[in-house]
Amino acid sequence: MLLFCVAYVLPGFIGREPWKSADIAAFGYMAELAHGVSAWLSPTLLGQAPETDALLPYWLGAWAMQMAPAWVAPDFAARVPFGLLLALTLAATWYGTYYLSRSPQAQPVAFAFGGEASPSDYARAMADGGLLALIASLGLAQLSHETTPAQAQLCFTALAFYGVAATPYWTLGPALGLVAGLVGLSLSGAPAMGLMLGIGSAVICLVDRQPEPDIQARKLRWALGIAAVTAVAAGLAWTLDLWRWRISLPQATWLDWRNMGRLLLWFTWPAWPLAVWTLWRWRRQLGSRHVAVPLWFATVAVATTLTTQATDRSLLLGLPAFAALAAFALPTLKRSVAALVDWFTLLFFSGCAIIIWVIWIAMQTGVPRQPAANVARLAPGFVPSFSLTAFLVALAATLAWAWLVKWRAGRHRAAIWKSLVLPAGGAALSWLLLMTLWMPLLDFARSYNAQVHNIVARMDVPGCAQVHGMSGAQITALQFHGQLQLRYAGTLATCPWLIVDADAMDSLRSSVNMKHWKLKATLRRLNDENDDVLLYQRVGP
């Protein structure tokens, strides 16, 4: 299981460039902090504040860049703490599901003549199922491998989830998880969500019915403790001016609700159908902590998704809770349903792997011709490259998938989490193949590197440039890939170059006297028709 988690976490953090657009924009704020250009309590990028009012994620990346040796690339150094956050997310989900499974209401009925699994062994098997359900979730792969506040929020939500789940059994560990989770959410741009999670968790702990008298005596103390930590986290966010209400209710149109429904269906697949089955089979115990805790965390995430613009990043925070709910469906899953899940997963992910391999072979050899032509059409200017290391890793992962399918189809001792092995393995396989075989293509498609190099190549003397209408991602790309010193257009700067986003031409003339500038070139991200940049050269004083 540990090796499986490593195989899922590392791809996506190693060997890639900062991607458009939230990933590279967040890296830009980290770089400004690391270089001492921006204030630590108010991160800015060329004077622009970030869209998410967060502090801690930018601090983590900046500290990592400052502590890294000179030979380590700054973008890789900034990704290191986020890789650790993802690993911590997986661990917190495992332990949270484990302690929920230790609840007496979650334990299976004892056999008449004994022989059932011990409570700890049963809880470990359920925790394995919860972890596999989290890894199998389709929405986790990309967003969890970015260096953004949303990825940090995911980790802190999982820590808070673990803290609430483990309160009946330990003191120090749950307390640290709650403090780190709720305070981390406040410092990562989600104080309102942390407040809701904390209030609901305190109520659940207070009304939870546990047969053990010593646990009964601790309920009030834990409820008061969770409420106190929640109040401290909310007060800290208020003191640092991190409260921002960005409520945006969905429009009452069929298209908006259809898109929202599609997001909910695919983003949490395959956890959501299992979670629904859990709610149905455990419908008489919805107030029990092993159902109530993950249900509350999932409900808050879905409600946030429906009332904010950042729908996918808000729904991301509910995946650990969905995974825990999915795990509690496993003991009640019928054999026919498990077989259906296995066959669907086998066909779907095997098909995905075959497609990835065929397109990679077409990029390398030109055969088959149609996939190679499709790549050339969708990514004009892309030149394929071969990496022996990436090829060997992808080949090993494919062979491991074949072995996993053989193991699942063979006769072996039944494991309660067996129905989630193929979904998790298939998701991990597809992600690893994409991050190895397709990495050059994805870097080309999602990075600003090629466009920035084209801009710099058109400059006679690159160095200083004014910008207008550029996003935080574009500004970071110009600074990181092009090593340009940027100033805003209309200031007192006398830079010989002006870089303008094509969509901002209407407002350019109100800021700049265009008589002093001559259009040098129109440059496009080689695979994006909607990302044109205009390069002007100064011709006057």
C-alpha positions, 0 to 999 in steps of 0.5 A: 500500500505504501509503494502504491501511494508513492507511485501515485504521489510522485508522478506530477511533481517530478519532471514537469514545468509550471502549468497554466494557470493556477499552478504557475500563478501560485508559484509566482507569489511564492517566488516574490516572497522568496526573493523578498519582493512581497510582504509575507502578510500580503503576498503580491505579484507585481502589485497584484493580490492573489485571487485566493486570500491565502497565506500558508500555501505561499509561505510553504513554497517560498520557504522551500525555495529559500532552503533549497540548494542553488542547483535545485530548480525553484519550481521543483523546490516549491513543489516539494512541500505540496508533495508532502501535503498530498502524502499527508492527505492520504495518511490522514484519510486512512487514519480517519477511516480507520478510527471511524471503523473502530466505532462500535456501531461500525463493527460487523455483527459477531459470529455465533461461534467466533472467528470474525476479524478483530476490531483493529483488523477490520478497521485496517481493511476498511481504511485500506478501502477508504484510501483506495477509494480516494486514489480512485477518485478521478478529480483528485489526480490533477488538482492534488499535484498542483502547487495551489491553495486548493491542494493545501486546503485538501490536506488540512480538510483531511487532517481535520477529518482525522482529528474528529474521527479519532477523538474517542480514542486518543488526545494528542493526535486528534488535537494536533490534527484539528488545530493543524486542519482548522487553522490551516484552512483559515490560513489557506483561503477557506476560513468559512469552510473551516468554521462550518466543519468545526461547528458541525463536528462539535455538534456531532461529538456532543450528540454521539452515542457511545456505549463506553462510559469513559467515552461518554465522559469525554464527549463534552470536553471534546465538543468544547475543544473543537469549538474552541479551536474553531473560534481561534481559527476564525479569529485568526482569519479575521485578524489577518483579514482573510475573510472574503465572501465569494458566494455565487449561486448557480443560475436557474438555467438547465445548462448550468445545472447540467454542468454542475451535475456532470461535475459531481458525477465524474469528479467524485467517481467511483466514490459517489455511487458507493457513498450513496449506497452507504447512506441507504444501507446505513440509513437507520444509523445516520447519526452514528459518528462513522456515518455522520462525520464523513457525511457532514464533511461531504455535505459542506464541500458539495454546498460550497461547490454549489455556491462558489465559482471555484466549483472543482476546487471546492469539491476537491475538499470533499473527496476524503469524506466521499472516500470514507463513505465509500469504504462503509459500502464494502461490507454490504456490497453484493457480489454481482455489483462488485463484479460489475465494478470490476469489469467496468473498471477493467475495460475502462482503464485498460482502454485508457492505457492502450490509447495512451500507449498508441498515441505515444507510439504514434508520436515517436514513429508516425504510426499509426498515422491518424493519431500522429496527425491528430497530435500535429493538428492539436499541438502545432510545433510540438517536437516529440522526444524520447526518454528511456527512464520515462519509458521504463517506468511506464512499462513497469507500471503497465506490467504491474497493472496486468499483474493486478488484473491477474491477481483480482481474477484469480482465486485468493483469499477474499479481501473486503477492499478488493472491489476498489483495487482495480479502480484505484490501480487503473486511476494510478496507472493512467495518471502515471502513464500521462506523467511519463509518456505524455509529459513532453506533450503536456508540458508543451500544451500547458506551459507558457515556456514556448511562447515566452521563448518566442517573445524573448527571441523577438527582443533585440535586447531582452531585459526590461518590459512593460506589461498591460492586461496580463494575468498573474500566470502570464506575468510569472511565466515572463519572469520565470521563463524569460527572466524579464524585469516587468513594469506596468504600462503607464508608469514612469518606467522607460522599458523599450518593450511593451507586452500586451494581452490581445484581449486588453487592447481596448483599454490599452490606449487609455493607459499608453500613448501608442504613438511611441510604440510600434507593433513588433510581433503577434505571438500565440501559445502554439496550441491555443488560439485564445492566448495571443500576446502582442509585442511592441517596441518603443519608437519615441521618448 
